[in-house]
Amino acid sequence: MAPATESAGAHDGTAREALSARIPPGRVGRPEHVAWCAVHLTSEESARVTGGNFPADGEVHAK
C-alpha cells in the first residue's frame, strides 16, 4: 500500500471504500502503477518520447 493511502486512513473498511468511490477507476492506486510508467520511460520503447506530462492522479483529470 502506498504511504499516501495509509496516511489518508484508507487502508481498510469504509474509509477505503469512500476514497475508492471518488476515484474514476473505482480503486486506490498502488506504487507499482507509477513504477511501470518510470520503467517504460527509461526503456528503449520510449525512444521517441521527447517530452510530456504523465499525471499519476488516478484518472481524476480524465473525467
Biopython code that builds the backbone (N, CA, C, O; Angstrom):
import numpy as np
from Bio.PDB.StructureBuilder import StructureBuilder

atoms = [
    (1, "MET", "N", (0.838, -1.170, 0.000)),
    (1, "MET", "CA", (0.000, 0.000, 0.000)),
    (1, "MET", "C", (0.882, 1.232, 0.000)),
    (1, "MET", "O", (1.919, 1.269, 0.663)),
    (2, "ALA", "N", (0.467, 2.228, -0.741)),
    (2, "ALA", "CA", (1.230, 3.476, -0.834)),
    (2, "ALA", "C", (1.148, 4.248, 0.480)),
    (2, "ALA", "O", (0.110, 4.243, 1.142)),
    (3, "PRO", "N", (2.249, 4.913, 0.859)),
    (3, "PRO", "CA", (2.240, 5.703, 2.089)),
    (3, "PRO", "C", (1.119, 6.745, 2.130)),
    (3, "PRO", "O", (0.544, 6.988, 3.190)),
    (4, "ALA", "N", (0.804, 7.360, 0.987)),
    (4, "ALA", "CA", (-0.264, 8.362, 0.971)),
    (4, "ALA", "C", (-1.616, 7.729, 1.275)),
    (4, "ALA", "O", (-2.449, 8.331, 1.953)),
    (5, "THR", "N", (-1.832, 6.530, 0.778)),
    (5, "THR", "CA", (-3.083, 5.818, 1.061)),
    (5, "THR", "C", (-3.169, 5.498, 2.539)),
    (5, "THR", "O", (-4.216, 5.663, 3.166)),
    (6, "GLU", "N", (-2.065, 5.042, 3.083)),
    (6, "GLU", "CA", (-2.002, 4.713, 4.507)),
    (6, "GLU", "C", (-2.250, 5.963, 5.350)),
    (6, "GLU", "O", (-3.023, 5.920, 6.307)),
    (7, "SER", "N", (-1.601, 7.075, 5.003)),
    (7, "SER", "CA", (-1.748, 8.294, 5.796)),
    (7, "SER", "C", (-3.147, 8.895, 5.673)),
    (7, "SER", "O", (-3.589, 9.627, 6.558)),
    (8, "ALA", "N", (-3.844, 8.588, 4.579)),
    (8, "ALA", "CA", (-5.214, 9.072, 4.411)),
    (8, "ALA", "C", (-6.195, 8.240, 5.227)),
    (8, "ALA", "O", (-7.388, 8.542, 5.271)),
    (9, "GLY", "N", (-5.689, 7.192, 5.874)),
    (9, "GLY", "CA", (-6.549, 6.334, 6.679)),
    (9, "GLY", "C", (-7.400, 5.409, 5.839)),
    (9, "GLY", "O", (-8.414, 4.898, 6.316)),
    (10, "ALA", "N", (-7.010, 5.186, 4.605)),
    (10, "ALA", "CA", (-7.806, 4.384, 3.685)),
    (10, "ALA", "C", (-7.254, 2.977, 3.527)),
    (10, "ALA", "O", (-7.338, 2.394, 2.446)),
    (11, "HIS", "N", (-6.694, 2.432, 4.587)),
    (11, "HIS", "CA", (-6.080, 1.112, 4.473)),
    (11, "HIS", "C", (-7.072, -0.019, 4.672)),
    (11, "HIS", "O", (-6.747, -1.166, 4.365)),
    (12, "ASP", "N", (-8.268, 0.255, 5.173)),
    (12, "ASP", "CA", (-9.269, -0.804, 5.286)),
    (12, "ASP", "C", (-10.660, -0.212, 5.479)),
    (12, "ASP", "O", (-10.813, 0.976, 5.762)),
    (13, "GLY", "N", (-11.638, -1.040, 5.323)),
    (13, "GLY", "CA", (-13.013, -0.700, 5.655)),
    (13, "GLY", "C", (-13.646, 0.440, 4.878)),
    (13, "GLY", "O", (-13.351, 0.660, 3.703)),
    (14, "THR", "N", (-14.521, 1.155, 5.565)),
    (14, "THR", "CA", (-15.341, 2.166, 4.904)),
    (14, "THR", "C", (-14.537, 3.352, 4.394)),
    (14, "THR", "O", (-14.917, 3.954, 3.390)),
    (15, "ALA", "N", (-13.437, 3.707, 5.054)),
    (15, "ALA", "CA", (-12.619, 4.826, 4.573)),
    (15, "ALA", "C", (-12.039, 4.503, 3.199)),
    (15, "ALA", "O", (-12.016, 5.361, 2.317)),
    (16, "ARG", "N", (-11.575, 3.277, 3.014)),
    (16, "ARG", "CA", (-11.032, 2.880, 1.715)),
    (16, "ARG", "C", (-12.129, 2.870, 0.658)),
    (16, "ARG", "O", (-11.909, 3.310, -0.470)),
    (17, "GLU", "N", (-13.301, 2.373, 1.014)),
    (17, "GLU", "CA", (-14.418, 2.346, 0.068)),
    (17, "GLU", "C", (-14.833, 3.757, -0.328)),
    (17, "GLU", "O", (-15.128, 4.013, -1.496)),
    (18, "ALA", "N", (-14.857, 4.677, 0.640)),
    (18, "ALA", "CA", (-15.224, 6.062, 0.345)),
    (18, "ALA", "C", (-14.207, 6.713, -0.578)),
    (18, "ALA", "O", (-14.584, 7.429, -1.506)),
    (19, "LEU", "N", (-12.918, 6.472, -0.336)),
    (19, "LEU", "CA", (-11.872, 7.019, -1.198)),
    (19, "LEU", "C", (-11.971, 6.423, -2.592)),
    (19, "LEU", "O", (-11.879, 7.146, -3.583)),
    (20, "SER", "N", (-12.158, 5.118, -2.677)),
    (20, "SER", "CA", (-12.251, 4.443, -3.976)),
    (20, "SER", "C", (-13.437, 4.945, -4.786)),
    (20, "SER", "O", (-13.360, 5.017, -6.013)),
    (21, "ALA", "N", (-14.525, 5.291, -4.124)),
    (21, "ALA", "CA", (-15.723, 5.773, -4.826)),
    (21, "ALA", "C", (-15.482, 7.125, -5.489)),
    (21, "ALA", "O", (-16.172, 7.470, -6.448)),
    (22, "ARG", "N", (-14.518, 7.892, -4.997)),
    (22, "ARG", "CA", (-14.233, 9.214, -5.568)),
    (22, "ARG", "C", (-13.212, 9.167, -6.694)),
    (22, "ARG", "O", (-12.957, 10.190, -7.331)),
    (23, "ILE", "N", (-12.623, 8.009, -6.955)),
    (23, "ILE", "CA", (-11.596, 7.853, -7.976)),
    (23, "ILE", "C", (-12.233, 7.177, -9.191)),
    (23, "ILE", "O", (-12.854, 6.125, -9.038)),
    (24, "PRO", "N", (-12.099, 7.753, -10.403)),
    (24, "PRO", "CA", (-12.770, 7.186, -11.575)),
    (24, "PRO", "C", (-12.588, 5.677, -11.790)),
    (24, "PRO", "O", (-13.571, 5.019, -12.130)),
    (25, "PRO", "N", (-11.395, 5.082, -11.616)),
    (25, "PRO", "CA", (-11.308, 3.632, -11.811)),
    (25, "PRO", "C", (-11.995, 2.834, -10.707)),
    (25, "PRO", "O", (-12.208, 1.630, -10.850)),
    (26, "GLY", "N", (-12.346, 3.506, -9.594)),
    (26, "GLY", "CA", (-13.024, 2.817, -8.503)),
    (26, "GLY", "C", (-12.120, 1.998, -7.613)),
    (26, "GLY", "O", (-12.587, 1.133, -6.872)),
    (27, "ARG", "N", (-10.831, 2.263, -7.681)),
    (27, "ARG", "CA", (-9.886, 1.548, -6.817)),
    (27, "ARG", "C", (-8.708, 2.461, -6.526)),
    (27, "ARG", "O", (-8.384, 3.355, -7.308)),
    (28, "VAL", "N", (-8.080, 2.222, -5.398)),
    (28, "VAL", "CA", (-6.922, 3.006, -4.988)),
    (28, "VAL", "C", (-5.696, 2.484, -5.719)),
    (28, "VAL", "O", (-5.495, 1.275, -5.829)),
    (29, "GLY", "N", (-4.876, 3.405, -6.219)),
    (29, "GLY", "CA", (-3.668, 3.016, -6.933)),
    (29, "GLY", "C", (-2.609, 2.434, -6.016)),
    (29, "GLY", "O", (-2.630, 2.633, -4.801)),
    (30, "ARG", "N", (-1.692, 1.716, -6.624)),
    (30, "ARG", "CA", (-0.576, 1.119, -5.896)),
    (30, "ARG", "C", (0.731, 1.674, -6.461)),
    (30, "ARG", "O", (0.764, 2.116, -7.609)),
    (31, "PRO", "N", (1.791, 1.658, -5.683)),
    (31, "PRO", "CA", (3.071, 2.204, -6.154)),
    (31, "PRO", "C", (3.532, 1.606, -7.488)),
    (31, "PRO", "O", (4.134, 2.306, -8.303)),
    (32, "GLU", "N", (3.259, 0.340, -7.711)),
    (32, "GLU", "CA", (3.719, -0.273, -8.965)),
    (32, "GLU", "C", (3.021, 0.299, -10.189)),
    (32, "GLU", "O", (3.546, 0.185, -11.297)),
    (33, "HIS", "N", (1.849, 0.911, -10.022)),
    (33, "HIS", "CA", (1.196, 1.546, -11.164)),
    (33, "HIS", "C", (2.054, 2.699, -11.702)),
    (33, "HIS", "O", (2.177, 2.871, -12.915)),
    (34, "VAL", "N", (2.633, 3.469, -10.814)),
    (34, "VAL", "CA", (3.516, 4.563, -11.216)),
    (34, "VAL", "C", (4.864, 4.014, -11.658)),
    (34, "VAL", "O", (5.480, 4.541, -12.585)),
    (35, "ALA", "N", (5.316, 2.969, -11.005)),
    (35, "ALA", "CA", (6.622, 2.387, -11.330)),
    (35, "ALA", "C", (6.681, 1.922, -12.779)),
    (35, "ALA", "O", (7.714, 2.077, -13.430)),
    (36, "TRP", "N", (5.592, 1.354, -13.298)),
    (36, "TRP", "CA", (5.614, 0.880, -14.683)),
    (36, "TRP", "C", (5.769, 2.031, -15.668)),
    (36, "TRP", "O", (6.363, 1.855, -16.731)),
    (37, "CYS", "N", (5.251, 3.190, -15.336)),
    (37, "CYS", "CA", (5.459, 4.367, -16.186)),
    (37, "CYS", "C", (6.940, 4.719, -16.206)),
    (37, "CYS", "O", (7.496, 5.003, -17.267)),
    (38, "ALA", "N", (7.579, 4.703, -15.050)),
    (38, "ALA", "CA", (9.006, 5.008, -14.967)),
    (38, "ALA", "C", (9.830, 3.974, -15.723)),
    (38, "ALA", "O", (10.790, 4.327, -16.407)),
    (39, "VAL", "N", (9.466, 2.711, -15.608)),
    (39, "VAL", "CA", (10.180, 1.648, -16.339)),
    (39, "VAL", "C", (10.063, 1.885, -17.837)),
    (39, "VAL", "O", (11.052, 1.781, -18.562)),
    (40, "HIS", "N", (8.877, 2.199, -18.298)),
    (40, "HIS", "CA", (8.680, 2.452, -19.728)),
    (40, "HIS", "C", (9.521, 3.632, -20.201)),
    (40, "HIS", "O", (10.171, 3.559, -21.245)),
    (41, "LEU", "N", (9.508, 4.711, -19.437)),
    (41, "LEU", "CA", (10.231, 5.913, -19.862)),
    (41, "LEU", "C", (11.740, 5.739, -19.856)),
    (41, "LEU", "O", (12.444, 6.512, -20.505)),
    (42, "THR", "N", (12.250, 4.759, -19.152)),
    (42, "THR", "CA", (13.691, 4.509, -19.145)),
    (42, "THR", "C", (14.089, 3.389, -20.103)),
    (42, "THR", "O", (15.257, 3.007, -20.166)),
    (43, "SER", "N", (13.116, 2.866, -20.846)),
    (43, "SER", "CA", (13.403, 1.775, -21.773)),
    (43, "SER", "C", (13.546, 2.281, -23.203)),
    (43, "SER", "O", (13.235, 3.436, -23.494)),
    (44, "GLU", "N", (14.011, 1.427, -24.076)),
    (44, "GLU", "CA", (14.108, 1.754, -25.498)),
    (44, "GLU", "C", (12.735, 1.971, -26.127)),
    (44, "GLU", "O", (12.625, 2.653, -27.145)),
    (45, "GLU", "N", (11.700, 1.408, -25.543)),
    (45, "GLU", "CA", (10.340, 1.576, -26.061)),
    (45, "GLU", "C", (9.917, 3.042, -26.090)),
    (45, "GLU", "O", (9.034, 3.415, -26.863)),
    (46, "SER", "N", (10.536, 3.873, -25.259)),
    (46, "SER", "CA", (10.156, 5.286, -25.204)),
    (46, "SER", "C", (11.161, 6.176, -25.931)),
    (46, "SER", "O", (11.236, 7.375, -25.666)),
    (47, "ALA", "N", (11.923, 5.597, -26.836)),
    (47, "ALA", "CA", (12.959, 6.354, -27.535)),
    (47, "ALA", "C", (12.400, 7.570, -28.279)),
    (47, "ALA", "O", (13.114, 8.556, -28.461)),
    (48, "ARG", "N", (11.157, 7.519, -28.704)),
    (48, "ARG", "CA", (10.561, 8.627, -29.457)),
    (48, "ARG", "C", (9.853, 9.627, -28.557)),
    (48, "ARG", "O", (9.330, 10.627, -29.049)),
    (49, "VAL", "N", (9.822, 9.383, -27.253)),
    (49, "VAL", "CA", (9.199, 10.328, -26.316)),
    (49, "VAL", "C", (10.210, 11.427, -26.035)),
    (49, "VAL", "O", (11.294, 11.165, -25.514)),
    (50, "THR", "N", (9.855, 12.654, -26.380)),
    (50, "THR", "CA", (10.782, 13.771, -26.187)),
    (50, "THR", "C", (10.303, 14.750, -25.133)),
    (50, "THR", "O", (10.978, 15.740, -24.852)),
    (51, "GLY", "N", (9.175, 14.489, -24.562)),
    (51, "GLY", "CA", (8.655, 15.351, -23.500)),
    (51, "GLY", "C", (7.175, 15.114, -23.312)),
    (51, "GLY", "O", (6.500, 14.591, -24.199)),
    (52, "GLY", "N", (6.689, 15.487, -22.191)),
    (52, "GLY", "CA", (5.267, 15.326, -21.934)),
    (52, "GLY", "C", (4.989, 15.272, -20.454)),
    (52, "GLY", "O", (5.896, 15.230, -19.623)),
    (53, "ASN", "N", (3.721, 15.275, -20.150)),
    (53, "ASN", "CA", (3.266, 15.141, -18.773)),
    (53, "ASN", "C", (2.582, 13.803, -18.619)),
    (53, "ASN", "O", (1.787, 13.395, -19.466)),
    (54, "PHE", "N", (2.891, 13.134, -17.548)),
    (54, "PHE", "CA", (2.300, 11.840, -17.265)),
    (54, "PHE", "C", (1.690, 11.889, -15.873)),
    (54, "PHE", "O", (2.293, 11.412, -14.911)),
    (55, "PRO", "N", (0.484, 12.472, -15.759)),
    (55, "PRO", "CA", (-0.118, 12.610, -14.434)),
    (55, "PRO", "C", (-0.466, 11.251, -13.828)),
    (55, "PRO", "O", (-1.036, 10.386, -14.494)),
    (56, "ALA", "N", (-0.124, 11.087, -12.596)),
    (56, "ALA", "CA", (-0.474, 9.871, -11.842)),
    (56, "ALA", "C", (-1.497, 10.298, -10.792)),
    (56, "ALA", "O", (-1.212, 10.341, -9.595)),
    (57, "ASP", "N", (-2.695, 10.611, -11.281)),
    (57, "ASP", "CA", (-3.711, 11.179, -10.404)),
    (57, "ASP", "C", (-4.960, 10.319, -10.307)),
    (57, "ASP", "O", (-6.030, 10.816, -9.954)),
    (58, "GLY", "N", (-4.833, 9.031, -10.619)),
    (58, "GLY", "CA", (-5.991, 8.157, -10.526)),
    (58, "GLY", "C", (-7.075, 8.482, -11.541)),
    (58, "GLY", "O", (-8.254, 8.218, -11.307)),
    (59, "GLU", "N", (-6.675, 9.050, -12.660)),
    (59, "GLU", "CA", (-7.560, 9.433, -13.763)),
    (59, "GLU", "C", (-8.550, 10.537, -13.366)),
    (59, "GLU", "O", (-9.594, 10.689, -14.000)),
    (60, "VAL", "N", (-8.230, 11.295, -12.337)),
    (60, "VAL", "CA", (-9.107, 12.375, -11.899)),
    (60, "VAL", "C", (-9.313, 13.388, -13.012)),
    (60, "VAL", "O", (-10.423, 13.892, -13.188)),
    (61, "HIS", "N", (-8.269, 13.694, -13.764)),
    (61, "HIS", "CA", (-8.386, 14.668, -14.856)),
    (61, "HIS", "C", (-9.018, 14.081, -16.110)),
    (61, "HIS", "O", (-9.252, 14.810, -17.073)),
    (62, "ALA", "N", (-9.295, 12.797, -16.121)),
    (62, "ALA", "CA", (-9.886, 12.160, -17.284)),
    (62, "ALA", "C", (-11.412, 12.297, -17.324)),
    (62, "ALA", "O", (-12.045, 11.930, -18.313)),
    (63, "LYS", "N", (-11.991, 12.821, -16.257)),
    (63, "LYS", "CA", (-13.456, 12.942, -16.209)),
    (63, "LYS", "C", (-13.964, 13.817, -17.327)),
    (63, "LYS", "O", (-15.171, 14.031, -17.443)),
]
sb = StructureBuilder()
sb.init_structure("model")
sb.init_model(0)
sb.init_chain("A")
sb.init_seg("    ")
for serial, (resi, resn, name, xyz) in enumerate(atoms, 1):
    if name == "N":
        sb.init_residue(resn, " ", resi, " ")
    sb.init_atom(name, np.array(xyz, "f"), 0.0, 1.0, " ", f" {name:<3s}", serial, name[0])
structure = sb.get_structure()
